[in-house]
Amino acid sequence: MTVVVTSAGKIRGTSRDQIACFRGIPFAAPPEGPLRFQPPAPPSPWDGVRDTLAFGAAPPQLAPAPGAPAIWRPGDGLDCLTVNVWTPDPGAAGLPVMVWIYGGVWKYGSASMPQYDATALAGAGVVVVTFNYRVGFEGFGHLSGFPDNRGLRDQIAALQWVQDNIAAFGGDNANVTVFGQSAGAASAVLLASAPAARGLFRRVIAQSIPAGARTRTEAHAATTAIARAAGLPATWDALASLPPEALLAVQDAPLRGPEDGFTAFGPVVDDDLVTGQPWTAFEAGAGGEVDLICGFTHEEYRGQGPVPAAKDIDLGQVTEAVGLGKEAAAAYREGYPGLSDDALFTGVLSDALVRMPTTRVAQAHTRAGGRTWLYDFTWQGDALGAAHGIDVPFTFGNPNTRYAALFLGSPPPADFADLSERLRTAWTSFARTGDPGWPRFTPDQPTTRIWNLPPTDTAYPLEASRQIWERTGPA
């Protein structure tokens, strides 16, 4: 087993398929006791050699759905801030580094989830890092007088750990690419323009960027509702006295119904780390020095909510509900004349949740002078089509997990390996050289990679949607 010296002490890992792996390395102190709801603090050093053979505990969270396995239990506590490293050669120097940020609507997720095993990805000659950050109220709940966005601050602390330690694993701390999906993609984009994260990475791959930043007013209202449900004042002393499981029991109290979305949490506009929605800082000219790949799956709403039968859909109500107004229904029908109302329903909600936020990020980044690439992942699985999250198994090359089976079925289709290899080659090439292998997205030539078999490059494929949202969409 391989021993590596880190800034806090020596660690011992294991290996599989010629990839050395180190799991559960502390990058911050446990956020408990006086550190509860505080920014991350440095970890305590240790003597001797620490075995890093198992993942650390997940951050506190409920099971993501009825019947789904719980990845956190009350006995796991709050000691969750750990990193994991996969490296093809700990004795090497200058390998490109890829750091993954998981998604989960800001209240679920852990680096220990099997779909994020990076053995296959590291086999392409890159050092891969995954880590935990606090989610839900622990990571994104607002408390007056205390710093917001603890989850994002955890991410910055993990990236600083990478800067300080990754050379010991064969990596180049001057060539770090942050990549993530959904809430992880939004996190990566927000950090790309945040002064506190400047210099910690040079490239971003953002897979399915949602909107979702909360104003302080919205975040305060959520905290008030949670404290009321717990029968406590909305103060640090009161809420920090609750064990994590008691806080989890009431953290959805602000959600009255489907109109409130999937979560009460998200990055808070603190005018420090976060100045607005993910594209806002790019629109102001920040982040242009960071290279960016971003994109979406073609049917982002699939798997996130039910799709009614066409006869039960009032498309005007749908476009009004997402902030476009009823008249936008006619524009969608005109822009996509071959689609049924149930397909248009999926398209409108896919645009609202991810496709238009991601498009706005791409446009804003390229206008800020950044090098930008855009993609549309259109490959369809039998169960959910080109749904939100289907790209994750392809990114990591893991087709046989429970997560992958939701999209791919079991056994996975025969063409999985081909498309996964092509996608991972593009991602690791970008991490290595800054070139993913297709033309850049620019205002004059908005070239978009279509991820299917075979991959193709085309003009931006959602021009009708873009024009509708530019004319009538929310700011």
C-alpha positions in Angstrom: 0.0 0.0 0.0 1.2 3.5 -0.9 2.2 6.1 1.7 1.9 9.8 0.9 2.9 12.8 3.1 0.2 15.5 3.3 0.3 18.8 5.2 -1.5 17.2 8.2 0.4 13.9 8.3 1.2 10.7 6.5 -1.5 8.6 4.9 -1.7 5.1 3.5 -4.0 4.2 0.6 -4.8 1.2 -1.5 -4.8 0.4 -5.2 -7.1 -1.2 -7.8 -6.6 -1.5 -11.6 -3.2 0.2 -11.2 -4.8 3.3 -9.7 -3.8 4.3 -6.2 -6.8 5.5 -4.1 -6.9 7.5 -0.8 -10.3 7.9 0.9 -11.5 10.0 3.8 -8.6 12.4 4.2 -9.7 15.3 6.4 -9.4 18.7 4.7 -11.2 20.6 7.5 -12.1 20.1 11.2 -15.5 18.5 12.0 -18.1 21.3 11.9 -19.5 20.5 15.3 -19.7 22.2 18.7 -18.5 25.8 18.4 -17.7 25.2 14.7 -21.3 24.3 13.8 -22.7 26.7 11.1 -19.2 28.3 10.8 -16.8 28.4 7.9 -14.5 25.4 7.7 -11.5 25.4 10.1 -8.2 23.6 9.5 -8.0 19.9 10.4 -5.9 18.7 13.3 -2.6 17.1 12.3 -1.9 13.4 13.3 1.2 11.4 14.2 2.2 8.2 12.5 0.6 6.9 9.3 -3.2 7.3 8.9 -5.1 4.6 6.9 -7.3 6.2 4.3 -9.0 3.1 3.1 -12.7 4.1 3.6 -14.8 7.1 2.7 -15.6 9.6 5.4 -19.1 10.1 6.6 -21.6 11.9 4.3 -22.9 15.3 5.3 -26.2 15.2 7.2 -29.1 14.6 4.8 -32.3 12.6 4.5 -32.7 9.8 2.0 -33.4 11.4 -1.4 -36.6 9.5 -2.0 -38.9 7.0 -0.3 -37.3 3.6 -0.4 -33.9 5.0 -1.5 -30.9 4.0 0.7 -29.9 6.5 3.3 -26.2 7.6 2.9 -26.2 9.4 6.3 -27.5 8.2 9.6 -27.7 10.0 13.0 -24.8 8.1 14.4 -22.5 9.4 11.6 -22.5 12.9 13.2 -21.0 15.9 11.5 -17.4 14.8 10.8 -17.9 14.9 7.0 -15.3 17.3 5.5 -13.0 14.8 3.8 -11.4 14.5 0.3 -10.6 11.4 -1.8 -7.8 11.1 -4.3 -7.4 8.7 -7.3 -4.0 8.8 -9.0 -2.4 6.7 -11.7 1.1 7.4 -10.3 1.8 9.0 -6.9 5.5 9.2 -7.9 4.8 11.2 -11.0 5.0 15.0 -11.4 2.8 17.4 -13.3 -0.3 15.3 -14.0 -3.5 17.2 -14.7 -5.9 17.4 -11.8 -9.7 17.1 -11.9 -11.8 18.0 -8.9 -15.4 16.9 -8.8 -18.3 18.7 -7.0 -21.4 16.6 -6.7 -25.0 17.8 -7.2 -28.1 17.1 -5.3 -30.3 20.3 -5.2 -28.2 21.7 -2.5 -29.5 19.2 0.1 -28.3 15.8 -1.0 -25.1 14.2 -2.1 -21.8 12.7 -1.0 -18.5 11.8 -2.6 -18.9 8.3 -1.4 -21.7 7.5 -3.8 -20.7 4.7 -6.1 -21.4 6.7 -9.3 -18.5 9.0 -8.4 -15.8 6.2 -8.2 -13.0 7.8 -10.3 -10.9 4.6 -11.0 -11.8 4.6 -14.7 -11.4 8.4 -15.1 -8.0 8.4 -13.4 -7.0 5.6 -15.8 -6.8 8.3 -18.5 -3.7 9.8 -16.8 -5.3 12.4 -14.5 -5.4 12.8 -10.8 -9.1 12.9 -9.7 -10.2 14.5 -6.4 -13.7 14.2 -4.9 -14.8 15.7 -1.6 -17.8 16.4 0.7 -19.3 19.7 1.4 -22.1 20.6 3.7 -25.6 20.6 2.2 -29.1 21.6 3.4 -29.3 24.0 6.3 -25.9 22.9 7.6 -24.3 24.2 4.4 -26.7 26.9 3.1 -29.0 27.9 5.9 -28.9 31.7 6.7 -28.1 32.9 10.2 -28.0 36.6 10.9 -24.5 37.7 11.9 -22.8 34.5 10.6 -21.2 33.9 7.2 -23.5 32.5 4.5 -22.6 29.8 1.9 -20.8 27.5 4.2 -21.1 24.8 1.6 -19.3 26.9 -1.0 -16.7 27.8 1.7 -16.2 24.1 2.2 -15.5 23.7 -1.5 -12.9 26.5 -1.4 -11.2 24.8 1.5 -11.1 21.6 -0.4 -9.6 23.3 -3.4 -7.0 25.0 -1.1 -6.2 21.5 0.2 -5.6 20.5 -3.4 -3.2 23.4 -4.0 -1.3 22.5 -0.9 -1.1 18.7 -1.3 -1.8 17.4 -4.8 1.9 17.4 -5.9 2.4 14.6 -3.4 0.0 12.5 -5.4 1.6 13.3 -8.8 -0.6 16.2 -9.7 0.1 19.7 -10.9 -1.5 22.3 -8.7 -1.1 24.9 -11.5 -3.3 22.7 -13.8 -6.6 22.1 -11.9 -10.0 21.6 -13.6 -13.1 21.8 -11.4 -16.0 19.7 -12.8 -19.5 19.1 -11.4 -23.1 18.4 -12.3 -26.3 20.3 -11.3 -25.7 22.0 -8.0 -22.1 21.0 -8.4 -22.0 22.7 -11.8 -23.6 25.9 -10.4 -21.0 25.8 -7.6 -18.1 25.5 -10.0 -19.4 28.5 -12.1 -19.9 30.6 -9.0 -16.4 29.9 -7.7 -15.0 30.7 -11.1 -15.8 34.3 -10.6 -15.4 34.5 -6.8 -12.4 36.5 -5.6 -11.9 34.0 -2.7 -11.4 31.2 -5.2 -9.2 33.0 -7.6 -6.1 31.1 -8.6 -7.3 27.8 -7.2 -8.1 26.3 -10.6 -7.9 27.3 -14.3 -10.7 25.4 -16.0 -14.3 24.4 -15.3 -16.6 21.7 -16.8 -20.1 22.5 -15.7 -22.7 19.8 -16.5 -26.3 21.1 -16.3 -26.2 24.5 -14.5 -29.4 25.4 -12.7 -30.4 28.8 -11.4 -31.1 28.9 -7.7 -29.3 31.7 -5.8 -31.4 33.0 -3.0 -31.6 36.6 -1.8 -30.9 37.3 1.9 -34.6 38.0 2.3 -35.6 34.7 0.9 -32.9 32.9 2.9 -34.0 34.7 6.1 -37.6 33.7 5.5 -36.6 30.0 5.1 -34.6 30.1 8.4 -37.6 31.7 10.1 -39.9 28.9 8.9 -37.5 26.2 9.9 -37.0 27.7 13.4 -40.7 28.0 13.8 -41.3 24.4 12.9 -38.6 23.4 15.5 -40.2 25.6 18.1 -37.0 27.6 18.5 -35.8 31.2 17.9 -33.9 31.7 14.6 -30.5 32.1 16.3 -27.2 30.3 16.2 -27.4 29.2 19.9 -30.9 27.7 19.4 -30.4 26.0 16.1 -26.9 24.8 16.9 -28.4 23.0 20.0 -30.4 20.7 17.6 -28.8 17.5 16.6 -28.5 17.2 12.8 -31.4 14.7 12.6 -33.8 17.1 14.4 -32.8 19.9 12.0 -33.3 17.6 9.0 -36.8 16.7 10.2 -37.9 20.4 9.8 -35.6 21.7 7.0 -38.3 21.4 4.3 -40.8 23.5 6.4 -40.4 26.5 4.0 -41.7 24.3 1.0 -45.4 24.7 0.8 -45.9 22.9 -2.4 -44.5 22.1 -6.0 -44.4 25.8 -6.8 -41.5 26.2 -4.3 -39.3 23.7 -6.1 -37.2 20.9 -4.8 -35.3 22.6 -2.0 -35.4 25.6 0.4 -31.6 26.0 0.0 -29.1 27.3 -2.5 -26.3 29.8 -2.6 -27.2 33.1 -0.8 -26.5 36.4 -2.5 -24.0 37.7 0.1 -22.2 40.1 -2.2 -19.0 38.3 -1.2 -18.8 34.8 -2.7 -22.2 35.1 -4.5 -23.4 38.3 -6.3 -26.4 36.7 -8.0 -27.4 33.9 -10.3 -24.5 31.8 -11.8 -24.2 34.0 -14.9 -24.4 37.4 -13.1 -20.7 37.8 -12.3 -19.7 36.7 -15.8 -22.1 39.4 -17.2 -20.2 41.9 -15.0 -16.9 40.8 -16.7 -15.5 38.5 -14.0 -14.1 35.0 -14.5 -12.9 35.5 -18.1 -9.5 33.9 -17.2 -11.1 30.5 -16.5 -11.7 28.2 -19.4 -15.2 26.8 -19.4 -17.1 23.8 -20.9 -20.8 23.9 -20.0 -23.8 22.1 -21.3 -27.1 20.3 -20.6 -28.9 17.1 -21.2 -31.5 17.5 -23.9 -34.5 16.6 -21.7 -33.4 18.1 -18.3 -36.9 17.9 -16.8 -37.2 14.1 -17.4 -36.7 12.3 -14.1 -37.3 15.5 -12.0 -41.0 15.5 -12.1 -44.1 14.0 -13.8 -45.0 14.6 -17.4 -48.8 14.7 -17.8 -50.5 13.4 -20.9 -50.8 15.9 -23.7 -54.6 16.2 -23.2 -54.1 17.3 -19.6 -51.7 20.1 -20.4 -52.5 23.8 -20.5 -49.3 25.0 -22.1 -50.2 28.6 -21.3 -50.3 27.8 -17.6 -47.0 26.1 -17.9 -45.2 29.1 -19.6 -46.9 31.4 -17.1 -45.7 29.3 -14.2 -42.0 29.6 -15.3 -42.3 33.4 -15.7 -42.8 33.7 -19.4 -46.4 34.6 -19.5 -49.2 32.7 -21.2 -48.5 34.2 -24.6 -45.2 32.3 -24.7 -47.1 29.1 -25.3 -47.8 30.2 -28.9 -44.2 31.1 -29.4 -43.1 27.6 -28.3 -45.6 26.0 -30.7 -44.3 28.2 -33.5 -40.7 27.5 -32.6 -41.1 23.8 -32.3 -43.9 22.9 -34.8 -43.3 19.2 -34.7 -43.6 18.7 -31.0 -46.7 17.5 -29.1 -47.8 19.4 -26.0 -46.3 16.8 -23.7 -43.0 17.2 -25.4 -43.3 21.0 -25.3 -44.1 20.7 -21.6 -40.8 18.8 -21.1 -39.0 21.4 -23.3 -40.4 24.4 -21.4 -39.5 23.0 -18.0 -36.1 21.8 -19.3 -35.4 25.3 -20.5 -36.5 26.9 -17.2 -34.6 24.6 -14.9 -31.3 24.1 -16.7 -31.1 24.7 -20.5 -31.5 28.5 -20.4 -29.5 29.1 -17.3 -26.6 27.1 -18.9 -27.0 29.0 -22.1 -26.9 32.3 -20.3 -23.7 31.2 -18.5 -22.1 30.3 -21.9 -23.1 33.6 -23.5 -22.0 35.7 -20.5 -18.7 33.9 -20.2 -17.7 34.3 -23.8 -18.7 38.0 -23.7 -16.5 38.4 -20.7 -13.6 37.3 -22.9 -13.5 33.7 -21.7 -12.8 30.6 -23.8 -16.1 28.8 -23.8 -17.4 25.5 -25.2 -21.1 24.4 -25.1 -22.7 21.0 -25.5 -26.1 19.3 -25.7 -26.2 15.6 -24.4 -28.9 14.0 -26.6 -28.2 10.3 -26.1 -31.3 8.7 -24.8 -31.7 5.9 -22.3 -34.7 3.6 -22.6 -36.2 4.6 -19.2 -35.9 8.4 -18.9 -34.6 9.6 -22.3 -31.9 12.3 -22.2 -32.7 13.1 -18.6 -31.1 15.3 -15.9 -28.1 13.3 -14.6 -27.8 10.7 -17.4 -24.4 12.1 -18.3 -22.8 11.3 -14.9 -22.3 7.5 -15.6 -20.7 8.4 -18.9 -18.4 11.0 -17.2 -17.0 8.5 -14.7 -17.3 5.4 -16.8 -19.4 3.6 -14.3 -22.4 1.8 -16.0 -23.2 -0.8 -13.3 -24.2 1.3 -10.3 -27.7 1.6 -8.9 -27.7 5.2 -10.1 -26.7 4.3 -13.6 -29.4 1.6 -13.9 -32.1 4.3 -13.5 -31.0 5.8 -16.8 -29.3 2.9 -18.7 -31.1 -0.2 -17.5 -29.3 -3.3 -16.4 -27.3 -4.5 -18.1 -26.2 -1.2 -19.7 -26.6 -0.8 -23.5 -23.8 -2.0 -25.8 -23.0 1.5 -27.0 -22.3 2.9 -23.5 -18.6 2.2 -23.5 -18.1 4.0 -26.8 -19.8 7.2 -25.9 -18.3 7.1 -22.3 -14.8 6.8 -23.8 -15.4 9.7 -26.2 -16.8 11.9 -23.4 -14.0 11.1 -20.9 -11.4 11.6 -23.6 -12.8 15.1 -24.3 -13.0 16.0 -20.6 -9.4 14.7 -19.8 -8.0 16.4 -22.9 -9.6 19.7 -21.8 -8.0 19.2 -18.3 -4.7 18.4 -19.8 -4.4 21.0 -22.6 -7.5 23.3 -22.6 -8.9 21.8 -25.8 -11.8 19.3 -25.6 -11.7 18.6 -29.3 -14.6 20.7 -30.8 -14.9 24.4 -31.8 -15.5 27.1 -29.3 -18.8 28.7 -28.6 -18.6 32.4 -29.6 -21.2 35.1 -30.2 -20.6 35.0 -33.9 -20.3 31.2 -34.2 -22.3 29.5 -31.3 -21.0 26.0 -32.1 -22.4 23.3 -29.9 -21.2 19.7 -29.5 -24.0 17.2 -29.7 -23.1 14.2 -27.5 -24.5 11.2 -29.2 -23.1 8.5 -31.4 -21.4 9.7 -33.4 -20.8 13.1 -31.8 -21.4 16.0 -34.1 -20.9 19.7 -34.0 -23.7 22.1 -35.0 -25.1 25.6 -34.6 -26.7 26.3 -31.2 -29.8 23.9 -31.3 -32.2 25.8 -29.0 -32.4 29.1 -30.8 -36.2 29.3 -30.6 -36.1 28.8 -26.8 -33.2 31.3 -26.5 -35.2 34.0 -28.3 -38.4 33.4 -26.3 -36.5 33.7 -23.0 -34.5 36.7 -24.1 -37.7 38.5 -25.0 -39.9 37.5 -22.1 -38.0 35.5 -19.5 -37.1 36.6 -16.0 -33.9 38.6 -15.5 
